[in-house]
Amino acid sequence: MSTRYTFLAAALAVGLGCSSSGPGGTSTGGAPGSGGSATGGSSATGGSSATGGSSATGGTSATGGSTATGGTTATGGVIGTGGQAGAGHGGGATGSGGAGGHPISTGGSSGGGGHAMAGSPGSGGSGNNGGSTGTQHWVGTWTASPYVDTNTSNVPPISLSNSVIRQVTHVSMGGSQIRVQISNLDGNGSLSIKSAHIALCKATPLVDSTIDTSTDKALMFSGMETVTIASGKEVWSDPIDFALPALGNVTITMALGSVPSTLTQHSGSRTTSYFQSNSTTVNAASMTSASKAALWFFISGIDVMADASARGIVAIGDSITDGRGTDTDGNDRWTDILAARLQMNAATMNVSMMNQGIGATNLSGSSATTAQSRFNRDVLGQDGVKYAIVFDGVNDLSGGASASTLESAYQDLITRAHAKGVLIYGATITPFGGDSTYAPYDSVRQQVNTWIKTSGKFDGVIDFDAVLKDTSNPPKIQEQYATWSQEDGLHPGPAGYKAMGNAIDLTLFSK
């Protein structure tokens, strides 16, 4: 069993006015555990090259990385080790954050274990970081970082074995050929998929379970409709012709066979999924009578085949990147706002946006969900990545981290990004004076923000602090940006996320 992203219940009850937390909420609270980190790169020579490193086991770091010599391979529909580099996971128990630490959401995450990077299979001659052989290459257009969540409020509403699950994703850049990544990275057994279909959801303004049946298509895996994904592995579907509009909503419907007891998921979906027991119907026009939960399971990426000049942005961070405080089914995270602006701007229409935020996670440290531990897979391992945005660190502050600790972690990510030719932008930590637990750490926050803005280490700066703060001492989020149903002084509401997304200088992504 992988413990890469395991979240223990003891770490999920840290809080300022929050009774429990897990990665489903966006938290900056509970500190993850002590799993290994990886700094090396891995590559798949039969397909896309992978830039992320494989995680070490037992809490040690891996500096070399492993190599996969083929794309994703299948024998009789069973996916093996091709295209998957380094599936090792570090150990480490979860931590609990600082004394009285407030997980920056209901459902914060903590974790322990290393982070493995999966290589992409071959097709189209693509390479991570935008490399290509020919005129096109794969570029990630949607992502959700996978992990394990043991918070009992973030479990599926039904048993997933022999069920159908429909999940909706909101892509950034469009195209005419796509592929889908399905993850069993943290499963303690094999994941069996009987069939999987994709279709467009055209519901607006909020997405729902409906699909445009005229767009429905079956996904194949090495030419087969069925696939069994081994424990600790991730697979890509075969490339499929599909008219994907920019900013479109893609529904992924899977008929599952057997599933592990430990599920790979992303609880901070902010999007409703639909669950039907004892069913194999994947092309129904709607699933309104199905059980519902705002959780994603197994899906972790969508790539689009794009022009050689196309490139991707990956944002890594905690709950404020994951979208705590946004509208469920509304796709109004700051990354969604930025994605829309990119697509409406002629100079950046070929730039995609990938969100790799996980609630309740830290910037620094070796536990599984810290930015340092997962940077190789979640950022450098994404196809076509050219830009990284690091918006992280508030949970470190609540745990008592010093400014120098955060600065050292930023420098580590900067060094790794530059080694792969990725431009990396630092986002300032937003104000939290309205949260009595976080407020005492404001002086350190301001020291860190000064370093981000003046050190010259990052390739550019996104000053979210300036966008949201008021004139209080310590600063609070302006009330117009702080308002939402569970206003906490820490997470913006929808208006705040919109202001953040609109404030980003688009010329950063023309470099």
N, C-alpha and C positions, 0 to 999 in steps of 0.2 A: 504493500500500500504506500502510495506517495504521501508524504506529509508536507509537500511544498507549500500549499496554501491552506493548512489546517487551522481552523479558528476555534479555540477552546472557550467553553462557556464561561470559565472564570475570568477571561479577558474581556468578555462581552458585557459585563455589568458595571464598567467603570463609567461614571457619568455625572455630569452636571445636569440634573433634572431629567436624565434619560434612564429608564429602568433597565434597559438592556441594549446591547449594540451588536452589530455584525456587519459583514461587508455589504449587506443589502442596504444599509443606511449609509450615509456617506460620513464616515467619521474620521476625525483626526485624532482620536483618542488612543485606545489600547495599543501598546507597543508590541510589534510582532516578536517572534522568538529568534532563535539563533541558528537558523539553517545556513548552509553554505552559499556563497555567491560565486558567480563565474565571470571571469574577465576575458576569457579567450574566445576566439571566433570559431564557428564550425561552418562547414560548407557542404553543399550537396552538388556533386559534379555532374550528375545526370540531369539536373534541372536547375532550379534557382539556387543561387548561392546564399548561404545563411551567414549572417554576421553576428548573431548572438552566440554566446558561449554555453556550454553545457554546465549544469550546476554540479557542484561537488557533493559528495555524500559525507554524512557524519559531521557536517558543519565546517568542513575544510573547503578552501577555495580552489577552483580549477583555473589554471592559467593558460592552458594550451587549447582546449576545445577538442572536439572529436569531429571526424569527417564521415559523412555518409556518401556512398559512391553511386547511389542511384536516386531517382526520384522516389516518390512513394510507391512501394511495391505491393503487389497483391498476389496471393496464391489461393485460388478457390474462394476469393472474396475476403480472405483474412489478411488484414494489413499487418505487415511485419515491421522491420526496422528501417526500411529504405526511406531516405529523406528526413529521418528523425535524428537529429544530432544530440547526443548526450541526454539521456532520460534520467540521469541520477538526480536524487533529491537529497538535500541536506536534512539533518535532523533538527532538533531544537524545539523546546517547548515554547508556547506562546507567552508573551509578557503581558503586563497589565497596564502599561502607561504610567504616567506620573501619579503621585498621590493625589487623590481627588480629581484625576484627569477626566475630562469630559469628552467622550467619543463624539466627534463632530457630526453625529447623526444618531438616529435610532437604528441600530444595526451596523455598528462599526465593525471593523475587522481587525483581527490580530492573527499572526500566523507563525509558522516555523517550518523551515525546510528550504532547500535551495531551489533555484528556478531553472528549468531546462528549456533550451531553445530548440525549436523544431525547424528543420530545413524544408524548403518548399520543393514540391515535385517538379519535374521538368515539364515544360510546355511554353512555347513562345520564347525560349531562350532568355528568360528573365533572370535578373540578379538583384539581391537586396541592394539598397542604396541607389537604385535607379539604373544600375547597369543593364545592358541589353546586348543581344547579338541580333542585328536586324533592325527593323524600323519600329518595332513595338516591344513592350515589356509589361509584366504584371506590376500593378500598383495597388496597395491596400486602399479600399474605399470605406471600410467599416471594420471595427474591431471591438472586442470585449475581453478584457484580461480574465483568464480562467483561474479559479481557486476553489478550495473546499470551504464550506460554511457549516459549522456545527450549531449555529443558532437555531433553535427549534422553531422559531417563527419564520424561518426562511427555507422551509422544506416544501416540496411539491404537494399540492392538495390531494393527489391520488398516488398510488403506486405507479411508477413509470414503466414497469415491466409490462410488455404487451399492450401498451397504450399508444395513443397518438398525441403528439404535442405540436402546437402551432405557435411560432414565435415571429415577431415582427422586428425588423431592423431598418434603420434609416441611414442610407448611404450618403456619401458626399459627391464624388465624381461619377458620372455615368459612363456607359460604353456599350459595346455590342457583344462582348464575350466576358463571362465571369466564371469564377469557381468559389466554392464555399469550404471553409475549414471547420472540421468537427473535432472536438477535443475530448479525449479521455485521459488527460494528462495526470489527473489526480485520482482516477478510479482505482479501486482495489481488486478489480476483476475486469473481464472483457465487456465491451459495449457492443451489442448487436443491433444493427439497423436493418429493418426489412425493406424499407423504401424511404426515399426523401424527395420531396418536391419543392420547387420554388415558384412563386407567382408574385405579381404586384398587388399591393393593397392600395386602393385609391381613395380610401376614406379620408375626409378632411373636415375640420382642421385636426381632429384627434384620430389616430389610427385605431383600428379594431380588428376583429377576426375575419372580416370579409376579404375575399380575393377576387381579382378579375380572372375568371376561369379561362378566358381566351389566352392568357399569358402563362398558364400553368405548364410546367415542364418537369420531367423527372431528372434527378441527379444520378450520375453513374460514378462508380468507383472502380477504376481499372477495367472499365467496360461492363461492370456488373451492377445490378440494381441493389443488391444486398452487400453489406460489408460488416465485418467484425473488427473492432478496433481494440487492440491489446491494451492492457493496463499501462499507463504512462506514455501513451502515444497520441499523436494528433495526425489527422489525415486531411488531404485536400480532395475534393471531388474532381472528376475529370472536367476540363474546360467545356463550357456549354454556350452555344449562341443564345443570347438573351438580350432583348432590347431594354437596357437599364437606363432610365432617365436620371440625370443629375438630381440629387436631393430626393430620389424616389424611396418608397417604402417597400422593402422586399420581405415577403413572408416565406419562412422556411418551415415546412411541415414534415415531421418525421414519424413514421410508424416504427416503434421500438420493439425489439425482442427482449432479451435479457439485459439487465442493467446492473452495474456494480452497486453495492450497498453504500459505498462512498462516492458521491456524485461530484462531477466537475461542473461548476456553475459560475454565474456572475449574478449575484443577488441584487446589485444596484442597477437593475435594468431600466427603471422608471417607465417601463412599458409592460402592458398586460400580455401574458401568455395564456394559451388555452389548452386544456388537458382533457382527453376523452379516454375512459377506461375501455379495455377489451375491444379495441377497434383497429382496423388497418386502413381506414379511408383517409387518404391524404389530400384529396382534391375537392373536398366539399366547398361549396360557395361561401359558407360561413360556419362558425362553430360557436354560435351565441349561447347554446344550451350546455356547453362544456364547462367544467370547473375552471376557475381563473386564479391567477396569481401573478404579481409583478416581479417575475424572476426569469432569468435565462438559464437554460441548461444545455451544455455540450457545444453550442455554437460559439465560435471565437474569432472568425474573420471572414471577410469577403474581399476577393481581389477582382480587379477589372483589367482587361487587356487594354493598354493605352498607348498613345503615341510615345516615341522615344523621349520626347521632351517632358512628358508628364512626371510629376514627382509628388511625394506625400509628406504630410506633417503628422507627427505623433505627439500628442499631449500626454504626459505622465504626471500623476498627482494623486490626491486623496479625494475626499467626498465632494469638494467644491468643483473638482473636474468631473467626478462621477455623476454629479447633478443633484445632490441633495438640496431640496427646496424648489426644484422645477415641477412642472405639471406632468403628472403621469399620462403617458401616451401623447404628450404635446411636442416632444423633441425640441425642447427649448433650453438645453444646456448652453453654456458659453461656447462650447465647441461647435454646436449646431448652428448658432448664430454666425460664427466665423465661417463655417462651411458654406452657408448661404451667400455670404458676402464674397467669398472667393469665387463662387460659381457665377455671380452676377458681374464680376469684374473681368474685363477682356484679358488683362495681363496675367490673371491667375485662374482662369477657367480650367487649366490642366493641372491644378494642384488639389490633392485630396486631403481629407481631414480624418484622422484616426484618434479615437479616445481610449486611453489606457488608464483611466482613473479607477482606483479602488478605495472605497470608504474605509476610514479608520486606520489608514496606513501611514508609515513614516517615510521620510526621505533617506535617513541614514541608518546604517546597521546591516547585519547579515541575515536577519530573519527573512522569511520567504517573500513577504509582500512589500518590503521596502523598495524604494526606487533603485537603490544601489543593487539589490539582489536581482531585480527583474528587468533592469535596463537592457541587458543584452537581448533577451527574447522579445520583450514588449515594445521596445523602441528600435534598436538596431536590427532586430530580426524580422522586421516588417518589410514586405516587398515595396521597392520604390522609394523608401524613406530618404528624404533630403534635409528635412528640418525637424528638430525636436524642441518642444516647449516643456520646461520643467517648472511646474507650479506646485510646490511641495514644501513641507517643513513645519507647518503649524502644529501638527501632532508631536513632533520632536520637541517643540518649545514647551508644550504642556507637560511633557515628561521631564523637563528640566535640562534639556540639551543646551549647550553653550553656542554662542555665535560661531566660534571657531570649528565646532563639530559640524555644523551645517555647511560652513564655507568649505571645509575639507571634502564633504560629500559632493557638493556642487562641482568642485574641481575634479573629482574622480569622474563624474559623468561627462564633464567637458572634455577631459583627456580621451575618454573612450569614444565619444562622438567624433572628435576631430580625427582620431585614428582611422575612422571609417568614412571620412569625407562628409560628415553630417554637420550642418550648422545648428548650433544649440542656443536657444533663447531662454533667458531667465525671467520668470514672472515674480513680481514682488508679493509677499504674503499679505493678505487682506486684513483689515482691522477687526479686532474682536473685543473692543472695550465694553460692548453690551453684554458680554458673557463674564460673569464674576469669577469663574474658574480660570479663564484664559487671561483676563485683564492684567494680572501681576507680571505676565511675561512680555508685556508690550515693549519694554526697553530693549530686550534681546531681539524681538521682532524688528524693531527699527534699526538696530545694528546690522542685522542680516540684510534688510532691505537696502541700507546704504551700501553695503558691500556689493550686492547684486547690481546696483545702479552705477557705482563709481569704480569698481575694481578693473573693469575692462576685460574680465575673463570670459564673459559670455559674448557671443557674436551679436547680440542685441538684447534689449530689455523691453518687457511688457509690464507697464506699471499699473497693475490692478489695484494696488493700494490707493493710488491717487484718484482712481475712478470712483471708488466706493466710500472713502473715509469722509467723516464730518469734521467739525472743528473742536470736538471734545478732547479732553486730555484724561486718560488715553483715548485715542480716536475710536469712534464707533462706525458701523455701517450706516450711511445716511438712511433715514427712515423710509424714504421712497424706494430704496433698494433692499431694505431689510425685511419688508413685509411679505409674509406668507403664512399658511395655516398653522405652522408650528414654529413661528419666529423664535429664534434662539440667540440672536446677537452674533452668531458665528457664521451661519450660512446665509448667503443672499437669497432673496426670493426671485421669481421670474423676471421682474424688472431689473434687478441687479445683474442677473446673468446676461440679459440683453445688453445692458450698458457695458459690461465687460467685453462681450463679443464684438460690439460696435466700436470699441476704443482701440482695437488692435490695428496697427499700421500694416496695411496689406503689402507695402513695398518690401517688408521683411521677407516675403515669399516670392520675390522676383529676382533675388540674388542667385 
